[in-house]
Amino acid sequence: MESRREKNPMTEEESDGLIAARRIQRLSLHLSPSLTPSPSLPLVQTETCSARSKKLDVNGEALSLYMRGKHIDIQEKIFDFFNSRPDLQTPIEISKDDHRELCMNQLIGLVREAGVRPFRYVADDPEKYFAIMEAVGSVDMSLGIKMGVQYSLWGGSVINLGTKKHRDKYFDGIDNLDYTGCFAMTELHHGSNVQGLQTTATFDPLKDEFVIDTPNDGAIKWWIGNAAVHGKFATVFARLILPTHDSKGVSDMGVHAFIVPIRDMKTHQTLPGVEIQDCGHKVGLNGVDNGALRFRSVRIPRDNLLNRFGDVSRDGTYTSSLPTINKRFGATLGELVGGRVGLAYASVGVLKISATIAIRYSLLRQQFGPPKQPEVSILDYQSQQHKLMPMLASTYAYHFATVYLVEKYSEMKKTHDEQLVADVHALSAGLKSYVTSYTAKALSVCREACGGHGYAAVNRFGSLRNDHDIFQTFEGDNTVLLQQVAADLLKRYKEKFQGGTLTVTWSYLRESMNTYLSQPNPVTARWEGEDHLRDPKFQLDAFRYRTSRLLQNVAARLQKHSKTLGGFGAWNRCLNHLLTLAESHIETVILAKFIEAVKNCPDPSAKAALKLACDLYALDRIWKDIGTYRNVDYVAPNKAKAIHKLTEYLSFQVRNVAKELVDAFELPDHVTRAPIAMQSDAYSQYTQVVGF
Ligand SMILES: Cc1cc2nc3c(=O)[nH]c(=O)nc-3n(C[C@H](O)[C@H](O)[C@H](O)COP(=O)(O)OP(=O)(O)OC[C@H]3O[C@@H](n4cnc5c(N)ncnc54)[C@H](O)[C@@H]3O)c2cc1C
């Protein structure tokens, strides 16, 4: 390709001079931030070139200990196992079929050789289960998903939707991988709309069996993980049809889950009445064998109904402790939120890997610099900081938020507390959706931040991006999940006015309706001191104010439009508003958890580093939405400017401790195995990859 320099009529010297002058101009702006002196911004105001070397001395070990949590041991066991088994590491180039076999062998190795038994933790110690998932997902994301299908989806549905008889019969086989299985919910015509599923399970009282049928092509189970090659069983979601003595002859009891054997235990041949096709090569996650399932009058014993929320007796009588189809459906799906919790948590793991690679590379890579002086690290460019430092701060923010989600989920599994169930349901939907959308975008930013080298497959962004992309869709499409959060907020908003209680995560709404919705205070709207802007109270108030306003406004809009458009039409008319509300609420929860984590950090230097990151997270978000705050005069013009300047300053401060912040993730080398991310000897390792 013709280079730009070849087209330029200037001499090389002139051209270099111009570029250098432009760079110097940029750098000088960058090195001495043009902040107008303000008594309220003492630190910013005195920031000069020399202050750049003034850097927080962070106790990396203490920070790392605070971040890594209590399951370091099992994660290290997993990393050591795969490190010692090059034959189980996924090569850069691999065919779909080989990848599927390798992925199955990785799982078998993990379970039968390394002795890691994820299934034992699915119900009893979910925190440990998610730590395992994070570790195996960073070895190969296909492995993380394959493990999730086997233990969280197939195994989880058996133990969470079934009863003791199912646990007794299936637990060991699922645990040791003799009973490989699938989770067959989605159909060709219905993915997000699970209540629209058409597969039927009709009770035959004569034979005491259910008959599973795919009534039309649209009801073929589609995208089912483990179905194309390895699965022996499937949890099939189908409408339960019971014979009745009235004129209709049958009664549809709604969607229930059934265990359906799909392959012979000995020969692995597909069983009679079951047809299986391969969903083929995918954009990513090709280590997972997704398939399509069609059932033609497949008979299963009555006992195969997973009967925790609804049962059928020998004579065909239906019983349930829950009064309506909707309540039973809600309870069934409620038991499956573990998958979402796992995806949110794993997505933060992906974000850590990709931010680590991009930031290490940016510290190492040098381009341009002042004349006759060494080139500067690309992370010293304000633009690179702008791309990566708020991302690093966000990674920390999401880490603490998802750790909190996992804790709440574990508590919920133990207590079954009703309010906690509701809280975890909405929080897992919100965090899964928010974090996976963020990570998907961040992966592209990281690739671009590493220039051309970011595009080499060996440096991992391609596979991370392709494998992670679908996190936005499966276990609930993000746009659909955010609507659940919005619906929940509206429900609680309504309850609040009817004197109802609010669960923990939502409790700020109680105050917000009274405090935050009064007119913005004209005095505080003008406060622009650094102490004030870095005060968690200001930051949280700003987030809560935004959520409360969005909530109040959308509630009024829905009420107005529903008179003419009906409930469905009104919701659709306000859909974007509702999505913004849900995101705003989730950001508020994330900030609250980050502030709490900073407060609880025992080591002062680690705490100071976290505080920098937390302030950057908060102010960057406020700045990104500054129009909203300005529109209602929540911040005066000068305060908006001060927020912007402080955000840039914090970006720069976080850059100074970026190495310590990424090191604290303690990702092993073979996880961030991108050669460009190696700290020393980077380019020689990289050149070896291409054969020099
Ligand atoms: C690799 C992979 C693995 C999978 N594994 C499994 C598995 O093991 N088991 C299983 O059961 N399923 C599995 N799935 C299916 C997955 O769960 C579904 O794809 C997912 O639920 C989304 O459904 P859908 O594809 O029908 O999308 P749709 O629901 O058709 O969504 C398409 C688009 O429409 C939008 N949309 C839909 N409804 C609304 C609404 N109400 N408001 C606004 N926008 C809306 C969505 O935002 C989306 O952008 C897998 C899928 C893939 C790709």
The ligand as a Tripos MOL2 file, in Angstrom:
@<TRIPOS>MOLECULE
LIG
   53    58     1     0     0
SMALL
NO_CHARGES

@<TRIPOS>ATOM
      1 C1        -23.8420  -20.0910   20.9560 C.3       1 LIG1
      2 C2        -25.2000  -20.2070   21.5440 C.ar      1 LIG1
      3 C3        -25.4360  -21.1140   22.5570 C.ar      1 LIG1
      4 C4        -26.7150  -21.2830   23.0650 C.ar      1 LIG1
      5 N1        -26.9580  -22.2640   23.9890 N.ar      1 LIG1
      6 C5        -28.2300  -22.5320   24.3450 C.ar      1 LIG1
      7 C6        -28.5380  -23.6810   25.1330 C.ar      1 LIG1
      8 O1        -27.6500  -24.4450   25.5180 O.2       1 LIG1
      9 N2        -29.8340  -23.9080   25.4630 N.ar      1 LIG1
     10 C7        -30.8440  -23.0880   25.0580 C.ar      1 LIG1
     11 O2        -31.9820  -23.3430   25.4100 O.2       1 LIG1
     12 N3        -30.5910  -21.9890   24.3060 N.ar      1 LIG1
     13 C8        -29.3160  -21.7120   23.9140 C.ar      1 LIG1
     14 N4        -29.0550  -20.6310   23.1190 N.ar      1 LIG1
     15 C9        -30.1500  -19.7800   22.6800 C.3       1 LIG1
     16 C10       -30.1480  -18.4090   23.3410 C.3       1 LIG1
     17 O3        -30.4830  -18.5190   24.6800 O.3       1 LIG1
     18 C11       -31.0930  -17.5180   22.5570 C.3       1 LIG1
     19 O4        -30.4740  -17.2510   21.3240 O.3       1 LIG1
     20 C12       -31.4520  -16.2450   23.2890 C.3       1 LIG1
     21 O5        -32.3000  -16.5120   24.3540 O.3       1 LIG1
     22 C13       -32.0910  -15.1990   22.3910 C.3       1 LIG1
     23 O6        -33.1710  -15.7000   21.7060 O.3       1 LIG1
     24 P1        -33.2720  -15.5300   20.1230 P.3       1 LIG1
     25 O7        -32.0090  -15.9830   19.5170 O.co2     1 LIG1
     26 O8        -34.5170  -16.1660   19.6830 O.co2     1 LIG1
     27 O9        -33.3290  -13.9720   19.8990 O.3       1 LIG1
     28 P2        -34.6460  -13.0800   19.7960 P.3       1 LIG1
     29 O10       -35.4420  -13.2030   21.0320 O.co2     1 LIG1
     30 O11       -35.3500  -13.3420   18.5170 O.co2     1 LIG1
     31 O12       -33.9810  -11.6470   19.7360 O.3       1 LIG1
     32 C14       -33.5490  -11.0240   18.5000 C.3       1 LIG1
     33 C15       -33.4720   -9.5240   18.6980 C.3       1 LIG1
     34 O13       -34.7730   -9.0310   19.0150 O.3       1 LIG1
     35 C16       -34.7210   -8.2150   20.1590 C.3       1 LIG1
     36 N5        -35.9330   -8.4290   20.9760 N.ar      1 LIG1
     37 C17       -36.5630   -9.6060   21.2590 C.ar      1 LIG1
     38 N6        -37.5920   -9.3950   22.0900 N.ar      1 LIG1
     39 C18       -37.5930   -8.0690   22.3780 C.ar      1 LIG1
     40 C19       -38.3920   -7.2300   23.2140 C.ar      1 LIG1
     41 N7        -39.3880   -7.7140   23.9610 N.pl3     1 LIG1
     42 N8        -38.0830   -5.9200   23.2790 N.ar      1 LIG1
     43 C20       -37.0710   -5.4200   22.5600 C.ar      1 LIG1
     44 N9        -36.2830   -6.1550   21.7440 N.ar      1 LIG1
     45 C21       -36.5380   -7.4580   21.6670 C.ar      1 LIG1
     46 C22       -33.5030   -8.6780   20.9320 C.3       1 LIG1
     47 O14       -32.9660   -7.6070   21.7090 O.3       1 LIG1
     48 C23       -32.5530   -9.1160   19.8370 C.3       1 LIG1
     49 O15       -31.7640   -8.0230   19.4450 O.3       1 LIG1
     50 C24       -27.7680  -20.4480   22.6050 C.ar      1 LIG1
     51 C25       -27.5220  -19.5110   21.6070 C.ar      1 LIG1
     52 C26       -26.2630  -19.4120   21.0560 C.ar      1 LIG1
     53 C27       -26.0670  -18.4680   19.9070 C.3       1 LIG1
@<TRIPOS>BOND
     1     1     2 1
     2     2     3 ar
     3     2    52 ar
     4     3     4 ar
     5     4     5 ar
     6     4    50 ar
     7     5     6 ar
     8     6     7 ar
     9     6    13 1
    10     7     8 2
    11     7     9 ar
    12     9    10 ar
    13    10    11 2
    14    10    12 ar
    15    12    13 ar
    16    13    14 ar
    17    14    15 1
    18    14    50 ar
    19    15    16 1
    20    16    17 1
    21    16    18 1
    22    18    19 1
    23    18    20 1
    24    20    21 1
    25    20    22 1
    26    22    23 1
    27    23    24 1
    28    24    25 2
    29    24    26 1
    30    24    27 1
    31    27    28 1
    32    28    29 2
    33    28    30 1
    34    28    31 1
    35    31    32 1
    36    32    33 1
    37    33    34 1
    38    33    48 1
    39    34    35 1
    40    35    36 1
    41    35    46 1
    42    36    37 ar
    43    36    45 ar
    44    37    38 ar
    45    38    39 ar
    46    39    40 ar
    47    39    45 ar
    48    40    41 1
    49    40    42 ar
    50    42    43 ar
    51    43    44 ar
    52    44    45 ar
    53    46    47 1
    54    46    48 1
    55    48    49 1
    56    50    51 ar
    57    51    52 ar
    58    52    53 1
@<TRIPOS>SUBSTRUCTURE
     1 LIG1         1 GROUP 0 **** ****
